[in-house]
Amino acid sequence: MASTELEQFAVKYAKDAISSDTQGSKSIAIAKYQQAVEVLLRLCSLYPNAPQNRVYMERIESYRKRINELKTGVSKQEQPDQTSPAKFEQVVLSEKLNVKWDDIANLKDAKRAIQDSIIYPVKRPDLFPLGWPNGILLFGPPGCGKTLLAAAVATEIDAVFYCIDAASIVSKWLGESEKNVAQLFDCAEKASENGQPAIIFIDEVDSLVGARSEEVGGEARMRNQFLTEMDKVSNKNKKQLIYVIGATNKPWALDVPFIRRFQKRICVPLPDYQARLDMTKIYSKNLRLSGDVDLSELAKRMEGYSGSDIRDIFQCVQIKTVRDFFESSGASGDKGQTREINMKDFAEILAERKPSVSQEILKSYDRWFEAFKAL
């Protein structure tokens, strides 16, 4: 059912927002909160008489409040009117991020491709007489680290990081589309001219450059402007330290002319065993585990789960012990601590939570990668 799928998207965006918020990555958190707001507003408009709309509006209000709090010092403007075109600074967010290169578990192929395309050219541009790739596409299952990878490389090269949500651009920028697109790339070019690399990160890029049978005039002009700007960035004679990184869960939805503009097309896959083991160590660091918890065994059992799935499993296990604590100690719960988490707890949660990515979807990624791979 469409309403259920939209609600799941809203929950995912909200979880990602809270996670980024907790880690101190304000720009990513703001973008994810905005995505959750967009989906919830759409739910309310599609189903105006639904009884849960009151809850949705309460969540929208809380997310907007948090967005405004996070924007303090970044943008003093009020939350934009949902019916009017958004200004450039209301959709594009730029700031220093707190994501380190070593924070990304595994992803060796993706890291190597990004080193070749971004990190090495920034360090020694004189070693690249033919230039370097300026358009990079990160694709793969949701929750596997595409956004974190882009944020980490921005930190690694001390780049200005412009984080934009393609869905918000499409819905809000039609009024001033070409102007805002041009301003975005102009800001990146000025940063590059001042000696600082610039990364334009476009989340859910398929919303912006996906194949379409019909387009309204403003949308077509906006897409053409993006093509023009990306061609300027890729001009080998200028050798600008400007990079356009697109992230998508649906690479097969991309329009062919845009695929060509992304000279590097990198799959960000589900975590392998070592990455899963690293994640279990990270997520269990602040939890009380009993002696029977075997993290290596858990990593094996979690094959097929995404990084966000694994985080959610640990969160669910912790919630389970908290529920047991309140049920055994009474409603107040003001004394004592939760019991230790044991292997049985994990087994029960794993029995209830299946991987969020199906085998059929994984095959689709493999087929697209074989057709368009560019590492």
Secondary structure, 3 states (H helix, E strand, C coil): CHHHHHHHHHHHHHHHHHHHHHHCCHHHHHHHHHHHHHHHHHHHHHCCCCCCHHHHHHHHHHHHHHHHHHCCCCCCCCCCCCCCCCCHHHHCEECCCCCCHHHCCCCHHHHHHHHHHHHHHHHCHHHCCCCCCCEEEEECCCCCCHHHHHHHHHHHCCCEEEEEEHHHHHHHCHHHHHHHHHHHHHHHHHHHHCCCCEEEEEECCHHHHECCCCCCHHHHHHHHHHHHHHHHHCCCCCCCCEEEEEEECCHHHECHHHHHHCCEEEECCCCCHHHHHHHHHHHHCCCCECCCCCHHHHHHHCCCCCHHHHHHHHHHHHHHHHHHHHHHHCCCCCCCCCCCECHHHHHHHHHHCCCCCCHHHHHHHHHHHHHHCEC
